[in-house]
Structure formats: structure tokens, C-alpha cells
Amino acid sequence: MKTLEKKYILPFVLVTSLFLLWGLANNMTDTLLAAFKRIMNMSDAQTSLIQFAFYGSYFCFSLPIALLIRKRSYKSSIIFGLLLYATGAILFFPAAKIASYSFYLIAIYIMAGGCSVLETTANPYILSMGAPETATRRLNIAQSFNPIGSILGILLSKYFILDDISLYSISGTYASLGAVLLFLLIVILFVNMPIGRDNGELDSVRATFRRLFANKLYRRGVVAQFFYVGAQIGVWSFTIRIIMQEFNILEAEASNIYLITIVGFCLSRFIYTWLMKWVSPSKLLLAGGCLSTLMSLTVVFTAGTGWVMMTALVLISVFMSLMFPTIYGIALGDINNGSHPEDSKIGASGLIMAILGGAILTPIQGLISDATNIYCSYIVPTISFVVVTCYAMYATRKQ
């Protein structure tokens, strides 16, 4: 069975480009923690407010956008998301002029709102582009371009922000990204794309919530997604800081190791997608959960070991790379194949709202880092991966 039909190729390519773009924003934002710590002499807990603003915005925007898709279309939501993303990026310029951390947090919140709109829209859109049997594999293909965006984000940060850390180097990079987003918006505006909407009334929305809450595979998937995103953002947010401390180097050099972790993340996602031809997604998720837990625990207990600690840090990203799209595909696949596939649009918003884990767990990790040390803070990702592993065990039994 074909993963993608010919009629969906152009929409698939355009929507897949969005995965790259929010990956770019996610990982450029990760590097801002190290940059603002240097520029404004902040604690780890204070810099983690960047992630609170970014992923808190995801939580606020996801459900309203899901309701908009029901009334309008995927395309209209994509256009709105790009406009919001570009606006937030361009607002970095006035934030630099007044040198206000609060203004930066507002700009990040608006930009992340755009990313949330795009992610809420793009994931179910990709799932709908073909047969339900190949939906999880199709989503893993699209999600494979997300870490490519992450790599680009790290490179942009390394050469345009971390090599010469200043508020204007940060703002100029983000404003340039805003211009690229506006160009893509214009392209999508003039391309014919599948509408993908439904006309559900408010009573059907309430019924949808009841059905979703009654679905254990979905409900537990939302919880697993919350902890996975918290783990991923926590691991990546403090990678540069932990490498700087371990090897006594500066931000720009430490970002090289961060780049290696994202490359590993990207390559392993393609490998996982290939393996799904023969191994079920839930079993691969179980293996990734166990190995990520082990590597995170290794980071906690190997302070000062240099390459041993760094290798474990890199391998976390390698083993966790399949988690987001696989949890998403497993949790939503049961709904897409059920008697009410229209519930998938609201269901998708719940899985995106679970990205709140990045806003909640990252500051907790920052507080632990300030109270003890940065190595001990990786107990937060360790516990989070245990939750994902438990979900994988449940999904394996169910499927």
C-alpha cells in the first residue's frame, strides 16, 4: 500500500516544510537560554522562562485552532499560523531596542503561538493524506524534516548569535526568519490544497470531548506526550550549559556538541521510520523509552567523566527521536480508524496542548540545577522517559 498518493504530493511537500520551520524555531530558542544567561547574567531558572513562554503558548493556542479548523480549513489555519510566527519573529527588533527581557518573552510567546497553530494543523493534515494504515509512517516521514529544521536553527544560532552574543545579533537573525515566513505564506496562499474541514456544531464538540476522554489509548497518550516533550526540551535546553561546564568551553564551541545531538536525532528518526516496515511503532517506542531512560540516568551519575557523559547525552537524542510522532500516531490512530474520525481534529489539539510539558518541566529542571547541579537536573528527563516507556508497554498490549 502506498504511503502517499500522487494527488497529495504538492500539499505534502508544502505542509512538510512547516515541520522544518517550527523545528528551526524550537532549537534556536533552546540556544537563547545560554545567550541570555551571558548577556543578562541570569540563573538557570530565570532563563528557563523562555521555554515557559514558548511552550505555554502552545497550550493556549492549540484548542482554539482545532475549533477553527472544524469551521474553516487546514489552509486558513496554516496562513494564520505563518502570519503569527512571522510577527513574533519580527518583534525581536523592538525588543532589542528597549533591551527588555519581558518584551522578548512576549515576542517568543507570539512566535510560539504561530508554531502551535502550524503544528496543530499540520500533524492531522498529514495523517489525513492517504490510507489510515500508513498514517503513522507518513507522519514519521514528515516529522523527519523537523530535526533538519533543528539543525538549521543550531547553525543559525552558532554563526549569527553565539559567535558574537548580543541583543542585536539575536534580533537580526529572528527578523530575517520572519521575512522568509512571509514569503512562504504568499506561496501557500496561491496553491490549491485539500480543504479538510467539517461543520460540527457545539454539541458535537462536547460529544467529541466525552469520546476522547473515554479512550484510554488516547488519554494516556496525551500524558505520555506531556512528559516526552518536557524531557526533550529539558535535555536540549541544558545541553550547551552542561557541555560548557564539563569541558570548560564557551557557548559557540559547546553548540558543536549540541549540533551532533540533533544530527543523531535526525538520522535515527529516518532509521526508525525505515524499521516500521517490519517492527510495530509501539515496540520501537518501548525500546526507545528504555534506552532513553538509561542514558538520562547515566548523565546524572557521570559528572566529570568527559566523553562518557557526553556520549550518553548524545544518545538520549538518538533513542528519543521517534517519540513525538509515534505517540501522536498511536494515540490518534485509534480515533482515525474508529467510528468518529472527525474527532481527530480536537484530539490533535490535545496532543499539541501536551507540549505544555516543555513549559512546566523545564523550569523545574532549572530549579533543580540551581539548587544542586546541572547533572542532577537530568533526573527530570529520566522520570519523564519512564512515563513514556509505561505508555509504550500499554500500547504494545493493546495493539
Disulfide bonds with the S-S distance in Angstrom:
none
